[in-house]
Amino acid sequence: MTELKRMLNWRFIFLIGIAVVMFLIFLRMPKPCQEPLTYRLGRIDERFGLTHLEFSMAIRKAAAIWGKPLSRELFREDSQGTIEISLIYDYRQEVSDKLKQLNYRMDGTNDTFERMKMRYESLKSEHEQKSVTLENDLHAYNARINAYNDEIQSWNRQGGVPETHRIRLMSGKNELDSVRESLKIRQDEAKRLADEISTMMLVINEIVAMHNQDVDHYRDVGSRLVGEFREGFFESKDGKQSIAIYHFDNEAKLVRLLVHELGHALRLNHSNNPNAVMYRLNQFDAAELTADDIAALKARCEGK
Ligand SMILES: [Zn+2]
């Protein structure tokens, strides 16, 4: 009997011991947001036109935006940091740069894409019409220059251009020269137009390709097309964390994008509020947190 009691006591003490050890482990476990997450700069493609310092400043700005509501440092740059943040140049920025050259602004709507296709169609028919009349005018010019040369040659065979025809031929030659000048200008214009059309064709094809590529990922987006750009990406894989930035129009958009991806690094999910920084699309310039973002942050960091 006493033997059994003793065993029970020992078992009790053993269980208490385990509980104490578990509790100590729990206390030593870093609580979310208690220690700043560390990051380091990764690859920075120079085609974005940003220096290391400028990129680092943009990240610092984005990090400070998350830190403000908690009055706490949530991120810190460190050459050995855990999260690698890179600027990666690929078709996304390339398409955007090309659109900028063509004076298009990507506002992330299907409307922009439709307008671009309409402009492409109208430029194409303009180019086709102009090419036809240019071709006809070139033909007419060649016929006139041949007739002119034939006449000169024929006069030369007869011992030279007679005085009575000289003035007429000279003014005819002057007129042909000015026709040639204006044809040259129209040819250059046609070439510029053709260049613009082929660039637009490329852009349209790339957007369509992107759309098809991302269809699985963005099945819920509906009519949006251009806005489906994955401008940035946070990944946590095999113990490695990384943020890749693929596309931004200006510094404000970059900061907003970084705030969003750093939000993922804080383990925040997407918000359903289209104004929130944590919304799945980056459609605004302002990088201010909405009440939804702050609530998600506090829930994560303070359990509130
Ligand atoms: Zn996201």
Residues whose N, C-alpha, C, O or C-beta is under 5 A from the ligand:
A	BS01	ZN	R280
